[in-house]
Amino acid sequence: MSKLTREEMDRIINEHFGYEAQDDIDGVVNTLTDDVEHDVVGSPGSQVTGREAARKYYSNLFPSLKGESVQPLRRYYGDDFMIDETLWTGHVDGRALGAPGGEGHASFRILHILEFRDGKISRENVWMDLATVMKQLQQPA
């Protein structure tokens, strides 16, 4: 098995992000391996294994997030892995991310640690700046 190039990893993750932006669960899941490891650290129910478990997670998540833009800030590459720092902007229901209460417009950084196998994402580990989300979603007193 040959190693993926940076361009191939970029294509796969950009496709994945594109499907997320469209709330296309089938598209998102099709970018994942059958045995994908998926974890959005701190988000309830996100630490799952397998496409169908990831599908269930995304089905619960998408109604709570409406993205407007995903802006890659930095990407670091290794042998079949990528670290991606992204600025996400959109409407958030904070409870969906494990942040107590509040919903509204937010912009925050996300760090993805991704592993690839057979042209798909085999591991997606996501770290979000929840403190920034919570601050932006605080209701005025």
C-alpha positions as CSV (number, residue, x, y, z in Angstrom):
1,M,0.0,0.0,0.0
2,S,1.4,3.4,-1.0
3,K,1.4,6.4,1.3
4,L,-1.0,9.2,0.6
5,T,0.3,12.5,-0.7
6,R,-0.5,15.8,1.0
7,E,-2.8,16.6,-1.9
8,E,-4.7,13.3,-1.5
9,M,-5.1,13.9,2.3
10,D,-6.3,17.5,1.6
11,R,-8.8,16.2,-1.0
12,I,-10.2,13.6,1.5
13,I,-10.6,16.0,4.4
14,N,-11.9,18.9,2.2
15,E,-14.5,16.5,0.8
16,H,-15.4,15.4,4.4
17,F,-15.8,19.1,5.5
18,G,-17.9,19.8,2.4
19,Y,-20.3,17.0,3.3
20,E,-20.5,18.3,6.9
21,A,-21.3,21.8,5.6
22,Q,-24.2,20.3,3.6
23,D,-25.4,18.1,6.5
24,D,-24.9,15.2,4.1
25,I,-24.5,12.3,6.6
26,D,-24.1,9.7,3.8
27,G,-21.3,11.7,2.2
28,V,-19.5,12.2,5.6
29,V,-19.8,8.5,6.4
30,N,-18.5,7.5,3.0
31,T,-15.2,9.4,3.7
32,L,-14.6,7.0,6.7
33,T,-13.3,3.5,6.9
34,D,-15.7,0.8,8.1
35,D,-13.8,0.6,11.4
36,V,-13.2,4.3,11.9
37,E,-12.3,5.6,15.3
38,H,-14.1,8.8,16.0
39,D,-13.9,11.1,19.0
40,V,-14.8,14.7,19.5
41,V,-13.1,15.2,22.8
42,G,-15.6,16.4,25.5
43,S,-18.7,15.9,23.3
44,P,-21.2,13.4,24.7
45,G,-21.4,10.2,22.8
46,S,-18.7,11.0,20.3
47,Q,-16.2,8.4,21.2
48,V,-17.3,5.7,18.8
49,T,-15.9,3.0,16.5
50,G,-17.3,2.1,13.1
51,R,-19.2,3.9,10.4
52,E,-22.7,3.2,11.7
53,A,-21.8,4.5,15.2
54,A,-20.3,7.6,13.5
55,R,-23.5,8.0,11.4
56,K,-25.5,8.0,14.6
57,Y,-23.3,10.6,16.2
58,Y,-23.5,12.9,13.1
59,S,-27.3,12.5,13.0
60,N,-27.5,13.8,16.5
61,L,-24.9,16.6,15.9
62,F,-26.0,18.1,12.6
63,P,-29.3,19.7,13.9
64,S,-27.3,21.6,16.5
65,L,-24.6,23.0,14.2
66,K,-25.1,25.0,11.1
67,G,-21.7,25.9,9.6
68,E,-21.1,29.0,7.5
69,S,-17.4,28.6,6.9
70,V,-14.5,26.3,7.6
71,Q,-11.2,28.0,7.1
72,P,-8.0,25.9,7.3
73,L,-5.3,27.7,9.3
74,R,-2.5,25.2,9.4
75,R,-1.9,21.6,8.3
76,Y,0.9,19.3,9.2
77,Y,1.5,16.0,7.4
78,G,3.1,12.7,8.2
79,D,2.9,9.2,6.8
80,D,-0.9,8.8,6.3
81,F,-1.8,11.3,9.0
82,M,-2.6,15.0,9.2
83,I,-3.0,17.5,11.9
84,D,-5.4,20.2,10.8
85,E,-6.1,23.5,12.6
86,T,-9.3,25.1,11.4
87,L,-11.4,28.1,12.2
88,W,-15.1,27.1,12.2
89,T,-17.9,29.7,12.0
90,G,-21.6,29.2,12.3
91,H,-24.7,28.7,14.5
92,V,-24.1,26.5,17.5
93,D,-26.3,24.9,20.2
94,G,-23.7,24.6,22.9
95,R,-25.3,21.6,24.5
96,A,-24.4,19.5,21.5
97,L,-20.8,20.1,22.1
98,G,-20.9,19.4,25.8
99,A,-20.9,23.1,26.7
100,P,-23.7,24.1,29.1
101,G,-26.5,26.1,27.8
102,G,-26.7,28.8,25.2
103,E,-26.9,28.9,21.5
104,G,-26.1,31.4,18.8
105,H,-23.4,32.5,16.4
106,A,-19.8,31.4,17.2
107,S,-16.4,31.2,15.7
108,F,-13.8,28.9,17.2
109,R,-10.7,26.9,16.4
110,I,-10.8,23.1,15.9
111,L,-7.8,20.8,15.9
112,H,-8.3,17.6,13.9
113,I,-5.9,14.7,14.2
114,L,-6.6,12.4,11.3
115,E,-5.3,9.1,10.2
116,F,-5.9,7.7,6.7
117,R,-6.1,4.2,5.3
118,D,-7.2,3.0,1.8
119,G,-8.1,6.5,0.7
120,K,-10.4,7.2,3.7
121,I,-10.3,8.6,7.2
122,S,-9.5,5.7,9.6
123,R,-9.3,7.9,12.8
124,E,-10.8,11.4,13.5
125,N,-9.9,12.9,16.8
126,V,-11.3,16.4,17.2
127,W,-10.3,19.0,19.9
128,M,-12.4,22.2,20.1
129,D,-11.9,25.5,21.9
130,L,-15.0,25.1,24.0
131,A,-14.1,27.9,26.3
132,T,-14.4,30.3,23.4
133,V,-17.7,28.7,22.4
134,M,-19.1,29.1,25.9
135,K,-17.9,32.7,26.1
136,Q,-19.6,33.6,22.8
137,L,-22.8,31.8,23.7
138,Q,-23.2,33.4,27.2
139,Q,-26.6,35.1,27.6
140,P,-26.4,38.7,28.8
141,A,-27.6,39.2,32.4
